[in-house]
Amino acid sequence: MRRFSPAVLLAAAMIPVALLGTAAAEESALLPKARVAIVGDSITEQKLYSKYVESWLLACSGVPDLRVMQFGWGGETAGGFANRADNDLSVFDPDIVTLCYGMNDGGYQPWRSEIGTAYEGNMRRVLDRLSALGVKSVVVGSPGAVDTNFFRPGQTMADQPAHVAYNDNLAHLRDIDRSLATEKGHRFADVHGAMVDAMTKANATLGPKYDVCGGDGFHPGPNGQLLMAYAFLKGLGVDGSIGEITVDLSAGTAKGTPGQKVAGVKKEGAVATVEVSSTRWPFCFEGDASSSGGTRSILPFVPFNDDLNRYLLKVSGLNTPAAKVTWGSETKTFTKDQLAAGVNLAAEFSHTPFDEPFAHFQAAVAEKQNFETFMIKQIVTDFRLIPDISTDVEAQAAAKVLSGKLMKRWEALDQTAREKLVPVTFTLRIEPTAG
């Protein structure tokens, strides 16, 4: 039996299950100039889901002047972060914090109520520290999952396959996270559910050699980390409507939503060419349709494009049953009804005009996040170990100078990444066809 504190049980009982942990879920947590800290264990320190989240926030959200820093720490538990939160977060002073603990807190053993009691206590300490630091919004993320096929294959835990027993443990911890989020009025991200759901579907289609939670069973590759990013972005309540381009073929006109500027429309007979300059980008994917080493292969098993990446083309005034649409190097045919309702270009086209600039931007984000790991793990965390730093004025002054220099370097790397977000200009060619 799971044992929650009376406060958690009361909070969970007061609202419908479907709403547990979804504080202000209908509204985005993001405001202009918000500072987002991405916190977690070694899975966060892989700097994949954190890179995807930061890339989406800066390139796709349309919210200006966001800043993001990741605080991943290999092998860490919730209690470990509770001990360093005050010191480490002080260099960034975040408004929003996402949390992803539980994988190590579960102890890699079958569920026991003592595990839940310890985890709940440590998560309460974390949430109390964030409240005391003035963090305005917290996304309590659950732990992820272990892989059905790659986590300790052939081994058992408590007479169950190891992956079954440990995913049960992680599901218990997920439930604690959700209940705490509800009790505290925080947001919740069901990372565990997103990964288990997609893994079940992917294994049925791509077979047992396709890992979702990593080749070692618990450190996901890009495919599994995209699922984590999906869960956290949903937890943040972001708006997935990236942009919409509307073309009226009969009038020879086109318009775009904010961030999508129509530079011109040309018609040669029935064929229309629309030139667009975009400052709000769709999210782009890499890899092929079957490799766990890229993000593209997991897309059929998670509604990422539907929920978070809607980049629509709507066409009216079409006098034929269908039209060929050319975007970048690809041409696809859509029916008149599809085009009238809106075609999600980001989902339908495997290669886009944004791919190359998006890759350059993500590389700059990765370089910045690599520096963050060095800065936090090698220097900032150890500030608190300086003898008598809480009372030694000179030591405090020295730490402040060093922190300032580190942040100047961080700001330069952050600016370099932002400079990659230049307007992307492309053309859409729409050719009416019989089908």
Stockholm file with secondary structure:
# STOCKHOLM 1.0

chainA/1-435         MRRFSPAVLLAAAMIPVALLGTAAAEESALLPKARVAIVGDSITEQKLYSKYVESWLLACSGVPDLRVMQFGWGGETAGGFANRADNDLSVFDPDIVTLCYGMNDGGYQPWRSEIGTAYEGNMRRVLDRLSALGVKSVVVGSPGAVDTNFFRPGQTMADQPAHVAYNDNLAHLRDIDRSLATEKGHRFADVHGAMVDAMTKANATLGPKYDVCGGDGFHPGPNGQLLMAYAFLKGLGVDGSIGEITVDLSAGTAKGTPGQKVAGVKKEGAVATVEVSSTRWPFCFEGDASSSGGTRSILPFVPFNDDLNRYLLKVSGLNTPAAKVTWGSETKTFTKDQLAAGVNLAAEFSHTPFDEPFAHFQAAVAEKQNFETFMIKQIVTDFRLIPDISTDVEAQAAAKVLSGKLMKRWEALDQTAREKLVPVTFTLRIEPTAG
#=GR chainA/1-435 SS CCCCCHHHHHHHHTSCGGGTTBTTTTSCSCCTTCEEEEEESHHHHTCSHHHHHHHIIIIISCCTTCEEEEEECTTCCHHHHHHHHHHHHTTTCCSEEEEECCTTTTTTSCCCHHHHHHHHHHHHHHHHHHHHTTCCEEEEECCCCCCTTTSSTTCEETTEEHHHHHHHHHHHHHHHHHHHHHHHTCEEECHHHHHHHHHHHHHHHHCTTCCSSCTTSSSCCHHHHHHHHHHHHHHHTCCCEEEEEEEETTTTEEEECTTEEEEEEEEETTEEEEEEEESSCCCCCCSCSSCTTSSGGGGGGSCHHHHHCEEEEEEECCCSSEEEEEETTEEEEEEHHHHHHCEEHHHHCSSCTTHHHHHHHHHHHHHHHHHHHHIIIIIIGGGGGSTTTTTCHHHHHHHHHHHHHHHHHHHHHHHHHHHTCCCEEEEEEEEEECC
#=GC SS_cons         CCCCCHHHHHHHHTSCGGGTTBTTTTSCSCCTTCEEEEEESHHHHTCSHHHHHHHIIIIISCCTTCEEEEEECTTCCHHHHHHHHHHHHTTTCCSEEEEECCTTTTTTSCCCHHHHHHHHHHHHHHHHHHHHTTCCEEEEECCCCCCTTTSSTTCEETTEEHHHHHHHHHHHHHHHHHHHHHHHTCEEECHHHHHHHHHHHHHHHHCTTCCSSCTTSSSCCHHHHHHHHHHHHHHHTCCCEEEEEEEETTTTEEEECTTEEEEEEEEETTEEEEEEEESSCCCCCCSCSSCTTSSGGGGGGSCHHHHHCEEEEEEECCCSSEEEEEETTEEEEEEHHHHHHCEEHHHHCSSCTTHHHHHHHHHHHHHHHHHHHHIIIIIIGGGGGSTTTTTCHHHHHHHHHHHHHHHHHHHHHHHHHHHTCCCEEEEEEEEEECC
//
